[in-house]
Amino acid sequence: MYTNIAELEKELALCRQCALCREGNRGPTSYNGIADSPLIIVGEGPGGVEDEYGVPLVGPSGQLLDKALWSVGITRDSIYTTNIVKCRPKGNRTPTVEEGRFCAGHWLDEELALVRPKVIIALGSVALKYLYGDNGRITKDRGRWFDTKYGLPAIATYHPAYLLRLTGQDLVKAKWEVYYDLKAAAEKCNELMPDYVLKAEAPANLLEIYSPRKKQRLVNPN
């Protein structure tokens, strides 16, 4: 349907196809990173910071994700990051499976057809259920490779927002599990595209990169 990501992004900005656009947000958020990456991260939905900046995973959860990715040799400016749901649910609630199915069926499927990655990382239950199926459970299926309808291998891990709610040994254990999941994804990418560089010389400051978009969204709210 779309010939490139820029064309899709332009149409996405105009999307008013579901009730989420009426939950007090600033409209659809897009993606960040680059559209020719072999690795795509699929999160759940935007929070308050993401709603301001118009891109996924740049708030506290995204910053924690950046640290985890850096530890396995990945920076966000070298990969592609998007969400199942594009508009922020009211109160930062987790999107429902039905909301995820509707939104991703309209937009994520098109994104993946254009980006054509080699590997998918699914963050959290909503992403897992869309990519794997309604029987997916993040507690039992994280860290396991599975095939998607796109013919691409995917691995699921905990959403960083979940880690932010943990403390003590539970947090330590979950962080190590996320580390090994992300490490497996990096190794798979290196295996499939050994010449692609997943890590820049320094971590990307996504808030700085997308600050012009934030100014535009604050001036022109939904």
C-alpha positions in Angstrom: 0.0 0.0 0.0 2.8 2.4 0.9 6.0 2.8 -1.1 8.2 4.1 1.8 8.2 4.9 5.5 7.9 8.6 5.0 4.7 8.1 3.1 3.3 5.8 5.8 4.3 8.2 8.5 2.5 11.0 6.8 -0.7 9.0 6.7 -0.3 7.7 10.2 -0.2 11.3 11.5 -3.8 11.7 10.2 -5.2 8.4 11.6 -8.4 8.7 13.6 -9.7 5.2 13.1 -10.2 4.1 16.7 -11.3 5.4 20.1 -7.8 5.8 21.4 -7.4 9.1 19.5 -10.2 10.5 21.7 -8.5 9.6 25.0 -6.8 13.0 25.5 -3.5 12.3 23.7 -1.7 14.3 21.0 -2.4 11.9 18.2 -0.4 9.0 16.8 3.2 8.5 17.5 5.6 7.2 14.9 8.9 5.3 15.0 12.5 6.1 15.8 15.8 4.9 14.4 16.4 3.9 10.8 14.2 2.0 8.4 16.8 -0.3 6.9 17.8 -2.0 10.1 17.8 -5.8 10.4 16.5 -5.4 13.9 13.1 -4.0 15.0 11.9 -3.5 18.5 8.1 -3.6 19.0 6.8 -2.1 22.2 3.3 -1.8 23.6 2.1 1.8 23.4 3.3 5.4 24.1 3.3 6.9 27.6 3.3 10.6 28.5 6.8 11.4 27.4 6.4 9.5 24.1 3.1 11.3 23.5 4.9 14.6 23.8 7.8 13.6 21.5 5.8 11.6 19.0 8.1 8.6 19.1 8.2 5.4 21.1 10.3 4.5 24.2 12.1 7.8 24.9 10.8 8.3 28.5 12.0 6.4 31.6 11.2 3.0 30.1 13.1 3.9 26.9 16.1 5.2 28.8 16.3 1.9 30.8 16.0 0.0 27.5 18.8 2.1 26.0 21.1 1.0 28.9 20.2 -2.7 28.4 20.7 -2.5 24.7 24.1 -0.8 25.1 25.2 -3.6 27.3 24.7 -6.1 24.4 26.2 -3.9 21.7 23.1 -2.1 20.3 22.2 1.6 20.1 18.7 2.8 19.2 19.9 5.1 16.3 21.1 1.9 14.6 17.9 0.0 14.7 14.1 0.6 14.3 11.7 1.0 17.2 8.0 1.1 17.0 4.9 0.2 19.0 1.9 -2.0 18.7 -0.5 0.8 19.6 0.3 4.3 18.2 -1.8 6.6 20.5 -1.3 6.9 24.2 -4.1 5.3 26.2 -5.5 7.5 28.9 -3.7 7.4 32.2 -0.8 5.4 30.6 -2.8 2.2 31.0 -1.6 -0.9 29.1 -3.3 -1.2 25.8 -5.8 -4.0 25.5 -5.2 -7.0 23.2 -8.1 -5.8 21.0 -6.7 -2.3 20.7 -3.3 -3.8 19.8 -4.8 -6.1 17.2 -6.8 -3.2 15.5 -3.9 -0.7 15.5 -1.2 -3.1 14.5 -3.3 -4.6 11.8 -3.5 -1.1 10.2 0.0 0.1 10.8 2.6 -2.3 12.2 1.9 -4.8 9.4 2.6 -2.1 6.9 5.8 -1.0 8.7 7.2 -4.5 8.7 6.5 -4.9 5.0 8.5 -1.7 4.3 11.3 -2.2 6.9 11.7 -5.9 6.2 13.9 -6.6 9.2 15.6 -9.9 10.0 14.8 -10.1 13.7 12.0 -8.8 15.9 12.2 -8.1 19.6 8.7 -8.0 21.3 8.6 -6.0 24.5 5.8 -7.0 26.8 2.6 -9.0 26.7 0.6 -6.9 24.2 3.4 -7.2 21.6 3.9 -10.9 22.3 0.2 -11.6 21.9 0.0 -9.8 18.5 3.1 -11.4 17.1 2.8 -14.8 18.6 -0.9 -15.3 19.4 -3.4 -14.9 22.1 -2.0 -17.9 24.0 1.3 -16.1 24.5 2.4 -15.4 28.1 5.3 -13.2 28.7 6.2 -15.1 31.9 6.6 -18.4 30.1 7.4 -17.4 26.5 10.0 -14.7 27.0 13.5 -15.8 25.9 12.1 -18.3 23.4 12.4 -17.8 19.7 9.1 -18.1 17.7 8.0 -17.6 14.1 5.7 -14.8 13.1 3.2 -14.5 10.3 5.7 -12.3 8.5 8.2 -15.2 8.2 10.5 -13.5 10.6 12.0 -14.9 13.9 11.0 -13.1 17.0 12.0 -13.2 20.7 10.0 -11.6 23.5 11.3 -10.1 26.7 9.9 -8.0 29.5 8.9 -4.4 28.8 11.2 -2.0 30.6 8.1 -0.4 32.3 7.7 -3.8 34.1 11.3 -3.6 35.4 10.7 -0.1 36.7 8.1 -1.6 39.1 10.4 -4.3 40.5 12.7 -4.1 43.5 15.3 -6.3 45.2 16.1 -9.8 43.9 13.1 -9.7 41.5 14.6 -6.7 39.7 18.1 -8.3 39.6 16.7 -11.5 38.1 14.5 -9.8 35.6 17.4 -7.5 34.4 19.6 -10.6 33.8 16.7 -12.3 31.8 16.3 -9.2 29.7 20.1 -9.0 29.1 20.2 -12.6 27.8 17.1 -12.0 25.6 18.6 -8.9 24.0 22.0 -10.6 23.7 20.3 -13.5 21.8 18.6 -11.0 19.4 21.9 -9.2 18.8 23.7 -12.5 18.1 20.9 -13.5 15.7 21.3 -10.3 13.8 25.0 -10.7 13.6 24.5 -14.2 12.2 22.1 -13.1 9.6 23.7 -9.8 8.6 27.4 -10.0 9.8 28.4 -6.7 8.1 25.7 -4.6 9.8 26.9 -2.4 12.7 24.3 -2.4 15.5 26.2 -0.1 17.9 27.3 3.5 17.4 30.3 4.9 19.1 28.1 6.5 21.8 24.5 6.1 23.0 22.0 8.2 21.2 20.3 11.1 23.0 16.8 10.5 21.7 15.2 13.3 23.6 17.6 15.7 22.0 17.2 14.2 18.5 13.4 14.4 18.7 13.0 17.7 20.5 12.0 19.5 17.3 9.1 17.1 16.9 8.1 17.7 20.6 7.9 21.4 19.9 5.7 20.8 16.9 3.4 18.5 18.8 3.0 20.9 21.7 2.1 23.7 19.3 -0.3 21.6 17.3 -2.0 19.2 19.7 -4.5 16.6 18.5 
